[in-house]
């Protein structure tokens, strides 16, 4: 018996055209253009989910550095002082403290500075 593949092909085409909703011109109507555009978009999305993690960490470090310098410490000396004090707070939380709770961050900076002078 002859196998007809129209149903599977139609389903596959519909899948790509559904993902291409919102695109302009032939990219939303024509299967080949839609497929190429969707595949490229998915590749960019995958790549940028990885890049987003790096970008966020860079942003947190910049915020911590700016806040630490207000208290007379560089970023690296601040982090070193925290590790000497045995404080293990991740950079996301430190950046959040630096922005939202300046008093708490000031206490951490003071503690880090005291541990640095004690170690020196």
Backbone as CSV, one residue per row, in Angstrom:
resi,resn,N_x,N_y,N_z,CA_x,CA_y,CA_z,C_x,C_y,C_z
1,UNK,0.834,-1.189,0.000,0.000,0.000,0.000,0.873,1.245,0.000
2,UNK,0.447,2.225,-0.710,1.215,3.456,-0.845,1.040,4.310,0.401
3,UNK,2.173,4.857,0.915,2.137,5.722,2.102,2.073,7.166,1.628
4,UNK,1.045,7.854,2.083,0.888,9.260,1.729,1.291,10.105,2.933
5,UNK,2.126,11.109,2.704,2.725,11.857,3.809,2.155,13.259,3.960
6,UNK,1.034,13.513,3.349,0.460,14.857,3.363,0.084,15.353,4.748
7,UNK,-0.440,14.458,5.569,-0.888,14.868,6.904,0.317,15.296,7.750
8,UNK,1.390,14.505,7.724,2.579,14.832,8.507,3.209,16.130,8.021
9,UNK,3.267,16.291,6.694,3.863,17.505,6.135,3.026,18.726,6.510
10,UNK,1.705,18.573,6.436,0.825,19.694,6.785,0.997,20.071,8.256
11,UNK,1.112,19.056,9.099,1.300,19.308,10.543,2.621,20.036,10.801
12,UNK,3.680,19.592,10.108,4.984,20.212,10.280,4.971,21.670,9.791
13,UNK,4.333,21.892,8.660,4.232,23.251,8.125,3.455,24.146,9.084
14,UNK,2.361,23.630,9.618,1.547,24.413,10.548,2.349,24.793,11.793
15,UNK,3.190,23.856,12.247,4.006,24.109,13.448,4.923,25.315,13.230
16,UNK,5.601,25.335,12.101,6.514,26.457,11.827,5.750,27.751,11.587
17,UNK,4.629,27.681,10.865,3.860,28.885,10.587,3.246,29.451,11.871
18,UNK,2.920,28.585,12.809,2.403,29.058,14.097,3.502,29.791,14.861
19,UNK,4.714,29.241,14.822,5.837,29.899,15.504,6.217,31.213,14.837
20,UNK,5.903,31.335,13.539,6.265,32.540,12.793,5.207,33.632,12.906
21,UNK,4.198,33.401,13.740,3.136,34.404,13.893,3.739,35.705,14.408
22,UNK,3.341,36.808,13.804,3.862,38.105,14.211,4.992,38.597,13.326
23,UNK,5.556,37.711,12.514,6.594,38.141,11.588,5.944,38.900,10.435
24,UNK,6.757,39.596,9.681,6.208,40.441,8.623,6.452,39.827,7.243
25,UNK,5.581,40.135,6.321,5.750,39.705,4.933,5.670,38.203,4.776
26,UNK,6.482,37.681,3.840,6.473,36.257,3.548,6.972,35.412,4.700
27,UNK,7.645,36.014,5.627,8.174,35.253,6.761,7.068,34.634,7.606
28,UNK,5.866,35.192,7.509,4.767,34.596,8.269,3.867,33.705,7.415
29,UNK,3.932,33.861,6.092,3.026,33.119,5.215,3.687,31.961,4.480
30,UNK,4.921,32.154,4.044,5.595,31.169,3.203,6.386,30.205,4.081
31,UNK,6.175,28.908,3.869,6.755,27.904,4.746,8.275,27.998,4.812
32,UNK,8.921,28.068,3.658,10.383,28.034,3.656,10.971,29.249,4.375
33,UNK,10.447,30.425,4.078,10.932,31.641,4.750,10.638,31.584,6.239
34,UNK,9.454,31.105,6.576,9.065,31.016,7.987,9.988,30.050,8.725
35,UNK,10.264,28.892,8.119,11.108,27.894,8.768,12.515,28.445,9.009
36,UNK,13.095,29.076,8.004,14.445,29.629,8.144,14.485,30.682,9.251
37,UNK,13.478,31.542,9.260,13.446,32.621,10.247,13.235,32.077,11.654
38,UNK,12.329,31.111,11.785,12.047,30.528,13.099,13.278,29.796,13.628
39,UNK,13.942,29.023,12.769,15.126,28.290,13.224,16.225,29.246,13.668
40,UNK,16.392,30.331,12.932,17.394,31.326,13.326,16.993,31.980,14.654
41,UNK,15.711,32.288,14.806,15.232,32.914,16.037,15.441,31.994,17.233
42,UNK,15.189,30.703,17.046,15.380,29.747,18.142,16.862,29.614,18.499
43,UNK,17.718,29.669,17.486,19.159,29.597,17.745,19.617,30.827,18.526
44,UNK,19.128,32.007,18.134,19.468,33.231,18.858,18.952,33.172,20.288
45,UNK,17.742,32.649,20.468,17.155,32.568,21.803,17.996,31.665,22.690
46,UNK,18.445,30.534,22.150,19.278,29.606,22.920,20.596,30.280,23.299
47,UNK,21.230,30.914,22.317,22.508,31.585,22.566,22.357,32.682,23.609
48,UNK,21.306,33.462,23.485,21.160,34.620,24.353,20.688,34.269,25.753
49,UNK,20.080,33.089,25.931,19.793,32.643,27.299,21.092,32.408,28.054
50,UNK,22.115,31.935,27.343,23.435,31.751,27.974,24.092,33.103,28.223
51,UNK,24.012,33.986,27.236,24.651,35.303,27.341,24.006,36.131,28.450
52,UNK,22.712,35.947,28.668,21.990,36.715,29.690,22.600,36.477,31.071
53,UNK,22.993,35.242,31.347,23.595,34.916,32.640,24.901,35.685,32.833
54,UNK,25.714,35.743,31.763,26.980,36.486,31.838,26.723,37.973,32.017
55,UNK,25.756,38.492,31.269,25.456,39.923,31.338,24.968,40.322,32.725
56,UNK,24.126,39.488,33.315,23.599,39.807,34.643,24.722,39.802,35.673
57,UNK,25.616,38.821,35.594,26.724,38.770,36.539,27.606,40.007,36.399
58,UNK,27.854,40.426,35.145,28.645,41.650,34.926,27.958,42.859,35.549
59,UNK,26.647,42.944,35.398,25.890,44.060,35.964,25.977,44.064,37.487
60,UNK,25.822,42.872,38.100,25.918,42.786,39.564,27.281,43.241,40.041
61,UNK,28.332,42.815,39.343,29.689,43.179,39.750,29.891,44.687,39.630
62,UNK,29.361,45.290,38.566,29.485,46.744,38.407,28.776,47.479,39.531
63,UNK,27.598,46.997,39.912,26.851,47.645,40.991,27.566,47.498,42.326
64,UNK,28.105,46.310,42.588,28.836,46.087,43.840,30.080,46.964,43.873
65,UNK,30.792,47.050,42.759,32.001,47.856,42.669,31.693,49.325,42.964
66,UNK,30.627,49.833,42.358,30.261,51.240,42.575,29.926,51.488,44.041
67,UNK,29.170,50.574,44.638,28.783,50.753,46.040,29.986,50.595,46.965
68,UNK,30.883,49.657,46.651,32.060,49.447,47.489,32.976,50.660,47.437
69,UNK,33.107,51.276,46.283,33.969,52.454,46.147,33.424,53.646,46.935
70,UNK,32.108,53.687,47.139,31.546,54.738,47.991,32.026,54.592,49.433
71,UNK,32.449,53.377,49.780,32.942,53.108,51.132,34.454,52.939,51.170
72,UNK,35.131,53.371,50.111,36.586,53.378,50.093,37.237,52.052,49.784
73,UNK,36.505,51.123,49.195,37.067,49.814,48.843,36.868,49.563,47.360
74,UNK,37.816,48.855,46.754,37.589,48.397,45.389,36.772,47.110,45.467
75,UNK,36.252,46.682,44.328,35.440,45.461,44.284,36.233,44.260,44.791
76,UNK,37.459,44.106,44.284,38.239,42.917,44.637,38.596,42.906,46.120
77,UNK,38.934,44.074,46.674,39.255,44.136,48.108,38.002,43.894,48.949
78,UNK,36.868,44.374,48.489,35.607,44.149,49.199,35.273,42.659,49.262
79,UNK,35.364,41.982,48.110,35.061,40.551,48.047,36.072,39.766,48.884
80,UNK,37.336,40.178,48.822,38.366,39.516,49.615,38.070,39.688,51.105
81,UNK,37.689,40.877,51.501,37.360,41.122,52.905,36.179,40.293,53.371
82,UNK,35.183,40.143,52.506,34.022,39.312,52.869,34.431,37.853,53.031
83,UNK,35.297,37.378,52.150,35.714,35.973,52.266,36.559,35.765,53.511
84,UNK,37.390,36.751,53.866,38.167,36.651,55.106,37.250,36.642,56.331
85,UNK,36.134,37.355,56.234,35.173,37.410,57.339,34.282,36.174,57.373
86,UNK,34.386,35.331,56.350,33.575,34.121,56.313,32.144,34.363,55.873
87,UNK,31.917,35.475,55.181,30.572,35.800,54.703,30.436,35.315,53.274
88,UNK,29.486,34.426,53.049,29.275,33.869,51.718,27.920,34.329,51.193
89,UNK,27.889,35.529,50.644,26.686,36.064,50.021,26.983,36.176,48.536
90,UNK,26.062,35.683,47.715,26.344,35.712,46.273,26.240,37.128,45.722
91,UNK,26.748,37.308,44.516,26.843,38.643,43.928,25.472,39.238,43.635
92,UNK,24.513,38.388,43.325,23.163,38.893,43.069,22.604,39.544,44.331
93,UNK,22.778,38.894,45.462,22.258,39.438,46.719,23.043,40.682,47.144
94,UNK,24.349,40.668,46.929,25.159,41.846,47.260,24.725,43.051,46.430
95,UNK,24.486,42.833,45.141,24.051,43.930,44.279,22.682,44.438,44.719
96,UNK,21.813,43.532,45.128,20.481,43.917,45.600,20.596,44.746,46.881
97,UNK,21.482,44.327,47.782,21.710,45.101,49.011,22.269,46.483,48.678
98,UNK,23.184,46.529,47.720,23.809,47.798,47.354,22.778,48.789,46.814
99,UNK,21.761,48.292,46.134,20.760,49.172,45.532,19.628,49.485,46.513
100,UNK,19.125,48.445,47.209,17.910,48.622,48.005,18.159,48.890,49.483
101,UNK,19.224,48.324,50.031,19.475,48.470,51.468,20.905,48.956,51.683
102,UNK,21.084,50.247,51.491,22.422,50.826,51.560,23.037,50.694,52.951
103,UNK,22.215,50.741,54.007,22.742,50.636,55.373,23.349,49.250,55.613
104,UNK,22.646,48.207,55.149,23.154,46.841,55.308,24.454,46.656,54.534
105,UNK,24.495,47.218,53.325,25.708,47.110,52.526,26.853,47.856,53.197
106,UNK,26.543,48.998,53.809,27.573,49.768,54.514,28.158,48.954,55.653
107,UNK,27.308,48.202,56.372,27.796,47.339,57.458,28.722,46.250,56.909
108,UNK,28.328,45.663,55.778,29.183,44.640,55.170,30.516,45.240,54.733
109,UNK,30.474,46.450,54.169,31.708,47.107,53.727,32.609,47.403,54.931
110,UNK,32.004,47.852,56.018,32.773,48.141,57.227,33.426,46.865,57.762
111,UNK,32.666,45.781,57.769,33.184,44.490,58.235,34.324,44.003,57.338
112,UNK,34.134,44.132,56.020,35.174,43.700,55.076,36.440,44.518,55.254
113,UNK,36.284,45.831,55.449,37.448,46.700,55.639,38.188,46.337,56.916
114,UNK,37.449,46.035,57.988,38.102,45.687,59.251,38.863,44.370,59.134
115,UNK,38.314,43.401,58.403,39.005,42.124,58.205,40.249,42.295,57.343
116,UNK,40.196,43.219,56.377,41.365,43.468,55.535,42.496,44.093,56.351
117,UNK,42.162,45.045,57.228,43.210,45.683,58.035,43.765,44.702,59.065
118,UNK,42.909,43.819,59.589,43.371,42.821,60.557,44.288,41.802,59.900
119,UNK,43.998,41.466,58.651,44.804,40.467,57.939,46.135,41.050,57.478
120,UNK,46.194,42.359,57.282,47.417,42.981,56.758,48.504,43.143,57.797
